[in-house]
Amino acid sequence: MTMSPPALLRPETLAVKDRGGGIRTRPMVTAKVGSRQMLNGVTVIDPGAAVPLHIHNCEESVLVLSGTGRVHIDGEEHDVRPRDMTWIPAGVQHFFRNVSDSEPLEIFWTYASIDATRTIIATGVTTRIDEEHGERV
């Protein structure tokens, strides 16, 4: 089995995907760079915007890079600020919301599977994370 070479990723050179509703994502470690087991990237949530309530089929960890927000995890809400980190097991309902009136909330996310999916609770629609971001190889 051939391994992919390591990669240095510079965010400013990577494409940003506008997900609508004031949410933009920059995928970073994906199958396109050779990852076989994980995905990560950065999402920016505009003031007042929120990611819809959802679940994943694998573990997720999120690090707040900048801004302030609120995370809803399994029915509980918590304020978050830079350097706060979450760990969310597969199947646990959650979402992030930007509570600021003026500054974006920037988060760094990692999924524990290259085959990570997101199921939106309100619609029941499931999509692959790499397909949401146009990254599937």
N, C-alpha and C positions, 0 to 999 in steps of 0.2 A: 504494500500500500504506500503510495507516494504522499508525503506530507507537503503542505503548502509552506512557502517561506514565511518567516515572520514579517510583520508590516509595521511601519510607523505611519500613523494616520494624523493628518493635519486637518482639523475641522473646517477651516476656511476653504479647503479644496474639495469638500464633499457636498453633494447636493442636499438641499433642504426640501422636504415634502410638506406642502401646505395641506393639512388635514381638515381645514375648514373650522369655523367656529372660534377663531382666535388661537388655534393650536398648530404649531409647526414642529416637525421632527427632522433631525439629522441622524440617519442610521450611521453607525461607525463600524463595529466589528460584526460582519455578516458573512454569509457564504461567499459573497463576491471577493472578500479578502482571504478566503480560505478557511474560515471557521467551520468546524464540524459539530460543535457542541453547545455554542452559546451565541447570543445576540446582545448587542448593546448600542446605545446611542444617546442623544440629547434631545429633549423636547422643551420647547418654550411655550408657555401658556400666558396669553395676554391678560391684562387686568380684567377681572370680572368673569373670565372664561373658565370652563371646567371640562375635563375629560368625562365622558358619560360613565355611569356605574357599569362595571364589567368584571369578568373573571378571566383567568388564564388557565391553561392546561399544564402549567409548570410553575416553579417558584420564580418570583421576581424580587429584585432589590432595587430601590430607588434612593439616590443621594440628591439632596437639594443643593444645587450649586449657587443660586442667587435668588433673591426675592423672598416673599413670604406667602404662605398659603395655608391651606387646610387639607388634610388627608382624611378620607372616610375609609375605614377598614372594618369590615365585618360589623357594621352598625354603629361603630364609635367614631367620633371625629376628634382630630388632634391638630393643633396649630403646628406648622413646620417652618423652619428657617434654615439658612445656609449651614451645611455640615450635618443636618439631621438625616438619618437614613432609615428606610423601612425595609422589612423583609416580609414578603407576603406569600404564604403557601399557595399551591395550586388550588383552584376552586373557591378562594375567598373573595367575596365581593369587595370592591374598592374603587376609589377615584381620587384625583387631585383637583383642587380648585384654587385659583389665584384670588386672594382676598384683598389685594392692593388696588388702590384707585389709580396708581400711576406707574408701577414698575412691573416688568414681566417676571414670572416665576419660571426658573430654568432648572430642569431636573435631568440627572444622568441615570439611565435605567439599564438593567441587565436581566436577561431571561436565561434560565438554566437549560434551555433547549433550543437548538437550531430550528425545531419544528413548533415553536411557541405560537399559540393562538390567542385571540381575544374574542370573547363572547359578550356582546352588549346585552345587559339585562333587560332593558325596555323592549328590545326587538327580537332577542333570541338569535340574532345574526352572528355567526362565527366566521372570522377571517384569520388567515395566517398573518403574523406580524410582518414577515418579510414581504408579503404581498401588499399589505397596507402601505408600505414604504417603497414599493417598486423595486425591491431588492432580490427577489427570488432568482436563483441561478438554475 
